[in-house]
Structure formats: structure tokens, C-alpha cells
Amino acid sequence: GGLAKKMRPHQRSACAFLFDNLVVSVRSVRDGCDGFGALLAHSMGLGKTLTTLALIDTLLTSRALRTAAAAAGHAAPFRTVLVVAPATVLDN
């Protein structure tokens, strides 16, 4: 997508890592399996916010995930996202 073009290689790797641990695979969504979860933490300035936004965009807009869930008779696996962040980052 559009965000991927703005991301550095380490950010794309982090996004793929998060996706792999949250979703595991389209097949796992079709089979109704949950992912493992993940935590993204590192030094300031490495692009965690952009990485997270790209992941959220992928989870909410992925046609493959929606199709796999529908094929298994499940609702879309990701419909809403709750972001908890300190007020100090809202201006960024």
C-alpha cells in the first residue's frame, strides 16, 4: 500500500513480524485460530508509530483476511482498533 512506500526496511520487517504474530496466516483466520500477540518496543525515532499504523491499515483493509474469515463463516477478524497513547504524542 501507500504506507509501505514510506517505510524503511526495518519498519517493513517489524510490520511483517507483528502481522505474523497477530494473524499467523490467512489459513489460520480461515480455521478460526487466534494469533499469539506481540509487543513492539525499541528506541525512540525508529518508526514504531508508522509501523503500527501500517499494521492497523493492513489488518483493517486486507481483502484476503476478510475473504478467509467469510469462507469460515466468521466475522471479519479485525473491525476496530483501540489505540492507547499518552496525550503528549497526539501532536505528532
ChimeraX commands (.cxc) that place a marker at each C-alpha (Angstrom):
marker #1 position 0.00,0.00,0.00 radius 0.5
marker #1 position 0.86,3.67,0.19 radius 0.5
marker #1 position 2.38,3.42,3.65 radius 0.5
marker #1 position 4.80,0.69,2.61 radius 0.5
marker #1 position 6.45,3.09,0.16 radius 0.5
marker #1 position 7.25,5.47,3.02 radius 0.5
marker #1 position 8.65,2.80,5.32 radius 0.5
marker #1 position 12.27,1.84,5.79 radius 0.5
marker #1 position 13.28,-1.83,5.50 radius 0.5
marker #1 position 13.45,-2.33,9.29 radius 0.5
marker #1 position 9.93,-0.89,9.61 radius 0.5
marker #1 position 8.57,-3.26,6.95 radius 0.5
marker #1 position 10.25,-6.17,8.78 radius 0.5
marker #1 position 8.69,-5.07,12.06 radius 0.5
marker #1 position 5.27,-4.82,10.43 radius 0.5
marker #1 position 5.65,-8.32,8.97 radius 0.5
marker #1 position 6.76,-9.62,12.39 radius 0.5
marker #1 position 3.70,-8.12,14.05 radius 0.5
marker #1 position 1.38,-9.43,11.35 radius 0.5
marker #1 position 2.86,-12.92,11.59 radius 0.5
marker #1 position 2.35,-12.97,15.36 radius 0.5
marker #1 position -1.12,-11.46,15.37 radius 0.5
marker #1 position -2.60,-13.21,12.38 radius 0.5
marker #1 position -0.18,-16.10,11.76 radius 0.5
marker #1 position -1.64,-16.69,8.29 radius 0.5
marker #1 position -4.75,-16.27,6.19 radius 0.5
marker #1 position -5.25,-20.03,6.62 radius 0.5
marker #1 position -5.29,-19.62,10.42 radius 0.5
marker #1 position -8.02,-16.98,10.07 radius 0.5
marker #1 position -10.00,-19.36,7.88 radius 0.5
marker #1 position -9.54,-22.08,10.51 radius 0.5
marker #1 position -10.61,-19.74,13.32 radius 0.5
marker #1 position -7.24,-19.79,15.12 radius 0.5
marker #1 position -6.01,-16.85,17.11 radius 0.5
marker #1 position -2.57,-15.33,16.77 radius 0.5
marker #1 position -0.03,-15.16,19.55 radius 0.5
marker #1 position 0.20,-11.42,20.14 radius 0.5
marker #1 position 3.29,-9.25,20.04 radius 0.5
marker #1 position 4.96,-6.31,21.65 radius 0.5
marker #1 position 6.84,-3.66,19.69 radius 0.5
marker #1 position 9.34,-1.69,21.73 radius 0.5
marker #1 position 12.60,-0.03,20.82 radius 0.5
marker #1 position 14.49,3.23,20.98 radius 0.5
marker #1 position 12.86,6.50,20.05 radius 0.5
marker #1 position 12.98,7.57,16.43 radius 0.5
marker #1 position 12.93,4.18,14.71 radius 0.5
marker #1 position 9.40,4.47,13.35 radius 0.5
marker #1 position 7.24,2.42,15.72 radius 0.5
marker #1 position 4.28,4.73,15.10 radius 0.5
marker #1 position 4.46,4.38,11.31 radius 0.5
marker #1 position 4.98,0.62,11.65 radius 0.5
marker #1 position 1.92,0.34,13.89 radius 0.5
marker #1 position -0.22,2.47,11.58 radius 0.5
marker #1 position 0.80,0.32,8.62 radius 0.5
marker #1 position -0.12,-2.83,10.54 radius 0.5
marker #1 position -3.51,-1.39,11.55 radius 0.5
marker #1 position -4.16,-0.37,7.95 radius 0.5
marker #1 position -3.29,-3.87,6.76 radius 0.5
marker #1 position -5.48,-5.58,9.36 radius 0.5
marker #1 position -8.49,-3.37,8.67 radius 0.5
marker #1 position -8.28,-3.36,4.88 radius 0.5
marker #1 position -6.95,-6.81,3.94 radius 0.5
marker #1 position -9.29,-8.40,1.43 radius 0.5
marker #1 position -7.55,-11.76,1.94 radius 0.5
marker #1 position -8.28,-11.73,5.68 radius 0.5
marker #1 position -11.93,-10.75,5.16 radius 0.5
marker #1 position -12.37,-13.41,2.47 radius 0.5
marker #1 position -10.78,-16.11,4.65 radius 0.5
marker #1 position -12.97,-15.20,7.62 radius 0.5
marker #1 position -16.12,-15.16,5.48 radius 0.5
marker #1 position -15.24,-18.56,3.98 radius 0.5
marker #1 position -15.11,-19.96,7.51 radius 0.5
marker #1 position -18.36,-18.26,8.49 radius 0.5
marker #1 position -16.61,-15.80,10.82 radius 0.5
marker #1 position -16.94,-12.06,11.07 radius 0.5
marker #1 position -14.03,-10.01,9.78 radius 0.5
marker #1 position -11.19,-10.73,12.20 radius 0.5
marker #1 position -10.31,-7.07,12.70 radius 0.5
marker #1 position -13.02,-4.41,12.63 radius 0.5
marker #1 position -11.95,-1.86,15.21 radius 0.5
marker #1 position -8.74,-0.79,16.87 radius 0.5
marker #1 position -8.20,0.84,20.24 radius 0.5
marker #1 position -5.06,2.93,20.42 radius 0.5
marker #1 position -3.88,3.87,23.90 radius 0.5
marker #1 position -1.21,6.54,23.83 radius 0.5
marker #1 position -0.03,9.34,26.07 radius 0.5
marker #1 position -1.54,12.75,25.29 radius 0.5
marker #1 position 1.96,14.06,24.60 radius 0.5
marker #1 position 2.15,12.12,21.32 radius 0.5
marker #1 position -1.13,13.46,19.91 radius 0.5
marker #1 position 0.57,16.48,18.40 radius 0.5
marker #1 position 2.88,14.22,16.39 radius 0.5
marker link #1:1,2 radius 0.2
marker link #1:2,3 radius 0.2
marker link #1:3,4 radius 0.2
marker link #1:4,5 radius 0.2
marker link #1:5,6 radius 0.2
marker link #1:6,7 radius 0.2
marker link #1:7,8 radius 0.2
marker link #1:8,9 radius 0.2
marker link #1:9,10 radius 0.2
marker link #1:10,11 radius 0.2
marker link #1:11,12 radius 0.2
marker link #1:12,13 radius 0.2
marker link #1:13,14 radius 0.2
marker link #1:14,15 radius 0.2
marker link #1:15,16 radius 0.2
marker link #1:16,17 radius 0.2
marker link #1:17,18 radius 0.2
marker link #1:18,19 radius 0.2
marker link #1:19,20 radius 0.2
marker link #1:20,21 radius 0.2
marker link #1:21,22 radius 0.2
marker link #1:22,23 radius 0.2
marker link #1:23,24 radius 0.2
marker link #1:24,25 radius 0.2
marker link #1:25,26 radius 0.2
marker link #1:26,27 radius 0.2
marker link #1:27,28 radius 0.2
marker link #1:28,29 radius 0.2
marker link #1:29,30 radius 0.2
marker link #1:30,31 radius 0.2
marker link #1:31,32 radius 0.2
marker link #1:32,33 radius 0.2
marker link #1:33,34 radius 0.2
marker link #1:34,35 radius 0.2
marker link #1:35,36 radius 0.2
marker link #1:36,37 radius 0.2
marker link #1:37,38 radius 0.2
marker link #1:38,39 radius 0.2
marker link #1:39,40 radius 0.2
marker link #1:40,41 radius 0.2
marker link #1:41,42 radius 0.2
marker link #1:42,43 radius 0.2
marker link #1:43,44 radius 0.2
marker link #1:44,45 radius 0.2
marker link #1:45,46 radius 0.2
marker link #1:46,47 radius 0.2
marker link #1:47,48 radius 0.2
marker link #1:48,49 radius 0.2
marker link #1:49,50 radius 0.2
marker link #1:50,51 radius 0.2
marker link #1:51,52 radius 0.2
marker link #1:52,53 radius 0.2
marker link #1:53,54 radius 0.2
marker link #1:54,55 radius 0.2
marker link #1:55,56 radius 0.2
marker link #1:56,57 radius 0.2
marker link #1:57,58 radius 0.2
marker link #1:58,59 radius 0.2
marker link #1:59,60 radius 0.2
marker link #1:60,61 radius 0.2
marker link #1:61,62 radius 0.2
marker link #1:62,63 radius 0.2
marker link #1:63,64 radius 0.2
marker link #1:64,65 radius 0.2
marker link #1:65,66 radius 0.2
marker link #1:66,67 radius 0.2
marker link #1:67,68 radius 0.2
marker link #1:68,69 radius 0.2
marker link #1:69,70 radius 0.2
marker link #1:70,71 radius 0.2
marker link #1:71,72 radius 0.2
marker link #1:72,73 radius 0.2
marker link #1:73,74 radius 0.2
marker link #1:74,75 radius 0.2
marker link #1:75,76 radius 0.2
marker link #1:76,77 radius 0.2
marker link #1:77,78 radius 0.2
marker link #1:78,79 radius 0.2
marker link #1:79,80 radius 0.2
marker link #1:80,81 radius 0.2
marker link #1:81,82 radius 0.2
marker link #1:82,83 radius 0.2
marker link #1:83,84 radius 0.2
marker link #1:84,85 radius 0.2
marker link #1:85,86 radius 0.2
marker link #1:86,87 radius 0.2
marker link #1:87,88 radius 0.2
marker link #1:88,89 radius 0.2
marker link #1:89,90 radius 0.2
marker link #1:90,91 radius 0.2
marker link #1:91,92 radius 0.2
view
